[in-house]
Structures are given as C-alpha cells and as structure tokens.
Amino acid sequence: MPKAVQYKKGSIIYFAGDKDEKIFILQKGLVVLTSIDVETNSPVTEQVKNGEFFGARSALGHFPREETATVLADSIVVCLSVTEFEQIFSSNKQVIMKMLRVFSSQLRMAHKKIAFLLHSKLDVDYETGMIAVAKAFYADEQYRACCDICKKFLMRFQNSPDQQSIAKLYADSKIRHEHQHKAQMAFTASSSEGALKQFGSPVFERFAKTYEPEEVIISEFEPGDCFYLIQSGEVQLVKLVNGAKKNLDILKPGEFFGEMAILDNSPRSATCMALGKVECLEFNKENFELLVTGNPQIAIILLKLFCKRVYDQKRRIRILVIKDPQARIADVFQMLDEMNPVSNPNERQRRFNVTIADIAHWTGYTPEITRDEINKFVEKRKIEVYDNYVIVSNIADMKRLVDARIITN
C-alpha cells in the first residue's frame, strides 16, 4: 500500500543516477528537482507543487534518475511502487491525460533540441515542409513514398499555390513507381506475434488498416489527427534534416506511433513508412481519450512508451553536444552498452548489431565522416567492423575516452 513519508528540511529523496522504481506525490512541503543541462553543464531546478507527481518517468521507464530530489522545507511525500501506481491511477482519466501531455511536451522539446543541434530548420511551415519531404523521397528514388506524400498534400492543402507543381510531381512519381512495382512486391510482411493481445478483440476490427510496402502512413509536417498501433509488420521512421532523409527508428508490432501530435495539436515530427506489408489499428482524436480511459492497460503502455522515447531522445542529445568526433562515437557505444546490458559486466568485449549508417544517425555526422572516424578506432585495434555488426574490444576504453574529452572541453 502507498505510504506517506515525512522528510526533514535538507533531506535527499533520491540522487541523479539512482535506480529505483518508486513514484512520489508531494502532499505538503517544498521539494525541488535539480538536473544538469548537458550542453551548458549548468544546474537546472524545478519546484514540485503540492499534489504533483515526481520521479514517475524514470520509474515507469526503468531508467536511472535524471535529477536529484531535494527537500527545502519539512515535507510529507506519498511513495508508491509502479504496481501501486498502475492499480490506483490507470483508470483515472484526469491524471493519465495530464501525464501524457507532460511527457509529450518533454518529448517535443527534446526533438526541437536535437533539430537545433543538427542545424535543422525549425521555422518551416506545414506546406513547405511537406513539399521538401516529397522531393527528398523523389531524389532518393522512393517514388511510392513520394506519391503518397503528394496525395496527402493535395488533399490537405487544396488552396495552395503549389497544387499544380505537386500534381505534376505526383504524376511523374506514379509513372516511375509503376516501373519499380514488381521489385517492390518482393517485400514480405513480418509476423504479428508481437501484437498486443488486448487489441485482438472484434471490437477493434473497425479501426483496422492495411498498408503496402513503402506506403507512407504519416508524412512529416502533416497536421496530426490520428495515431496507430502496429499489429503486424514494421514501420520506418524518417526525418528530414537539411534536405536529407535521416532514419530515426524501426517500430515493431505492439508499438504506437503518431500519438504525440494528437496530444499537443502539433504537426507530425517524422514520416512513418511501411517497410513491408503492415497492419495497423488507427485511432483518431475524437476517440483517443475514450480509448485510453476505457482501457487502463493502454494508458499505462502509452505512459511507458513516452518515458522510453523521452529518455532515448535526451540520451541522443548527450551524444550530440560532445564536440570531439572520436568521443562522440565512443559515447554511441556507451549508449548501446547501456541499452543492451550483458550478463557478465566484467566482460570487456562487446558486440553491437549496428552498421556505419546506424552510428552516423546517432552521431549526426555523415556516413563518410563517421566511416573515417571509425577507421581511426580500427587502426588502433579498438574495434572491428563487419557488414552488420561492430565489435568493441574494451568497452571501458570508450568510457575513458568520453570522460577525458568532456573534461578537456
């Protein structure tokens, strides 16, 4: 059962870096959260108000604490386990929706920070952004995706002065796509074993959608009015950075996407494209709150999903603010090690199933620059590079390199 705990002035409820799965509610008193801005290395403080949760994101996401919680005046704090939180609050519409919007806002801020660090334009309007996305897919000869984005543009912006030029781009892409059709049909769909069991009920059949290989489900910059749950297949997330496409992630059965835009009325932050045949459930803004509040398990899954995404994006920011290329790449390996803990922590060698392109994505460097920097590690026999994986000889060397370069900077 949750219990109220009294803390004296000057007490520390938890430190940054601690690992525990407790969620707190400030009942009475004064508590501040202190974290370190990774770019400026200066402290950032936030006061917790009476009745507010704190420590929820790291607890729900099973991540180390990102801040230190300090008691500035005698306080009473309610302490809950994750299980207790789920039992008590999963069916509380007001609490769940508030937390979803808070996490959505944090994720949006992280995306903006990453875009800034990658020197990506932040002030692009919806129409200009969608046109740039369509042209980027066309330039990469992904004509099916270009067609889909053009169709979305023509439907959503019927009064745009660019209607005629986009119609021409659509027609040209359609012809080119037809020439590629036979090759594209070779893609096969993935299994649906990982789909969430609670969505197997016939009540969800009316939300079902099927997408063909390379079909665009969501276009970046498109106004958001639906979100999706993958039942089978895989979905590629792509973002436009300075006119070039960057692969963000591959989502698998049981994962949501598109939910962020319908929580904060913002445009889509990435393009979502079917890798093979994909089966999804599509939910719109109108039934979103009803769906979440009527299905407590879904509410908890969404909260944990946001926790993971916020953590992943903040971890990427920590990588991008490192100026030294070697240290930045070393920190990618550190991150991969954190994400894939080994059974024997004393084991020095690590194998990571990543490619040069994957490392380039995390570092924000071009594949060419990344390969040049990776080769420096290879020459020193610190890593070995293969087609689909990389072997790090001693993961502790990567940590030492990151720590040393951060101190000197």
FENCORVEN-V528069 format. One record per run of one state. SS is the DSSP state (~ for helix, > for strand, _ for the rest). FROM is the first residue (numbers start at 1). LEN is the number of residues. If there is no record, write none. Layout:
ss=SS from=FROM len=LEN
ss=SS from=FROM len=LEN
This chain:
ss=_ from=1 len=2
ss=> from=3 len=5
ss=_ from=8 len=4
ss=> from=12 len=3
ss=_ from=15 len=7
ss=> from=22 len=15
ss=_ from=37 len=6
ss=> from=43 len=6
ss=_ from=49 len=4
ss=> from=53 len=2
ss=_ from=55 len=1
ss=~ from=56 len=6
ss=_ from=62 len=6
ss=> from=68 len=14
ss=~ from=82 len=8
ss=_ from=90 len=3
ss=~ from=93 len=25
ss=_ from=118 len=8
ss=~ from=126 len=14
ss=_ from=140 len=3
ss=~ from=143 len=14
ss=_ from=157 len=6
ss=~ from=163 len=22
ss=_ from=185 len=12
ss=~ from=197 len=3
ss=_ from=200 len=2
ss=~ from=202 len=6
ss=> from=208 len=4
ss=_ from=212 len=4
ss=> from=216 len=3
ss=_ from=219 len=4
ss=> from=223 len=1
ss=_ from=224 len=2
ss=> from=226 len=7
ss=_ from=233 len=2
ss=> from=235 len=7
ss=_ from=242 len=2
ss=> from=244 len=8
ss=_ from=252 len=4
ss=> from=256 len=2
ss=_ from=258 len=1
ss=~ from=259 len=6
ss=_ from=265 len=2
ss=> from=267 len=1
ss=_ from=268 len=3
ss=> from=271 len=4
ss=_ from=275 len=3
ss=> from=278 len=7
ss=~ from=285 len=10
ss=_ from=295 len=1
ss=~ from=296 len=25
ss=_ from=321 len=4
ss=~ from=325 len=15
ss=_ from=340 len=10
ss=> from=350 len=3
ss=_ from=353 len=3
ss=~ from=356 len=8
ss=_ from=364 len=3
ss=~ from=367 len=13
ss=_ from=380 len=3
ss=> from=383 len=3
ss=_ from=386 len=4
ss=> from=390 len=3
ss=_ from=393 len=2
ss=~ from=395 len=14
ss=_ from=409 len=1
